Amino acid sequence: MANAIGGHVANSISLWDEADGFFKDLVVAPDGQCHRIDVFSWVGLIPLFAIEVVDQRLLAKAPRSTKQWRSIIAALRGPQGFGVPDRKQRARRTLAVAGQYRFVPRILERLLSEREFLSKHGIRSVSRIHAERCDLGTLPGIARR
């Protein structure tokens, strides 16, 4: 699932919009065509919350799970992936959907911008840029006004 969200599986649907550097919703039509909804919303921020710290000592106590976790960690390692070694304790791994090199800097740039998500009252659910930019792109089944 995490690989599909981030576009790490060849020929799969990805919520990641490389041009805008943000996760966005997709509409999949009955014919299989994907149409990106061109909105900066919480959809793009939620992957930041998908994070887990895996302690190697815990895995040692669960031998049947260890092999599966190690394969997940190996698959998610690297600059395009999401497995990050804990710099202080090598006994831990941080697994996250939004990898620190590819996704996080671009998402945080929008999140911490007062022109977009950051406001005096907290984080907006939809970017402020949509106050002026109301076009969602071309979506099947939705008539334009």
N, C-alpha and C positions, 0 to 999 in steps of 0.2 A: 504494500500500500504506500509506504513512504517513498519508494523508488518511483512509483507511478505519479504521485503528487509532484515530485521534483523533476520528473522527466528523465530518470536514469535508466529506463527500460526502453530499448530500441522499439520504434514504431508504436509507442503507447501514448495515451492521452496524458497531457501534463497540464497542471494548473499554473505552472510557472510561465510567465510572459517575459521572455528574455529582453525584448525591446524596451519594456517599461521597468523591468527589474522588480516584479511584484507577482504574487500569486493572485489569480483571478478566477471567477466562476466560469464554467463552461456549460453550454447547452448542447446535448448530443441529440441530433435529430433521428427520427426512425430509420433513415437511410444510412446512419452511422457517421454522418458529417458532424464535425465539432465546430461550434461557434462560440468565440470568446465574448463574454459580457465585459465591455470596456469600462469597468467601474473599480475605483480604488476604495475598498471597504474592509471590514473586519475579516473577510475571507483571506486577504493577504497577510493579516497579522496573526491569525490563529496558529499557523505552523510554527511560530516562535514558541508556543506553549508546549509543543510536543517534544519533550525532552526527558530522558531517563539516565540516571547514573547507575551503572552496573559495577558492583564490587566483586572482584575476582575471588575474594575469600568466601563470599556467599555462594558463588558458583561451585567452589570446591566442595561445599556441603551438599550440593545437588548434582551428582554426576550425570544423571540422565539429561538434565537441562544444559549442562556445560557445553556439550558438543553443538547443540542448536544455537546457543548464545554466541559461541566463538565463531560460527559460520556467519551469523548476522553481523557481528563486529567486523569481521574480515571483509564482508561485502560492502559495508558502509564506510570503510576507511579511505582516506585520501582527500585531496583538495576539492574534488567534485562530490565527495560523499559526506557522510554525517558522523562518522565515528571519530571522536577526538580523545586522545589520551589525556588523562588528568596530569598536569605538569608537576603537581606536588606529590601525588601518590600514584605510582605506576600500577597500583592494585585496582585502580578504578578506570572506567571508560564512560564517557558521556556520549549518549546516542541522541541525535536530534534530527528532525525532519529538515529544518532550515540550517544547512551547513554554514559554519562560520566564515568560510572564504567566498562562497558563491552567492548565498542568499542574504545573510544577515546585514552586511553593510548597506546594501541597496534598499532593503526594507526599512532599516533604522533611519536612513536619510529622509524618507517620507514621513515616518512615524514622528520624528522629532522636529519636523518643520511646522511652524505656525501657519504657513500657507496651505498645509494639508491636514494632518491629523491632530497635532498638538493645539490645545486651546487653554485658556485660563482655568477652565473647569474640568480638565482632564483630556482624555483621548476621544476624538470624534468617532462615530461608527462609520461614517462615510467622509472621504476627503473633502476638504473645503473647496477644492478646485471644481467640484461638480456644481457649485452655486452658479458658475458661469458656463461650464461645459456640461450640457445636458444630453449629449448624444451618446447612446449606448452601443453604437455600431449597428450592423445589419444582423437581425435575429429572425430566424424563420417563424412565421406565424404571428408576427407583431407588425401591425400596420404603422407606418410613419405618419406623423401629423404635419 
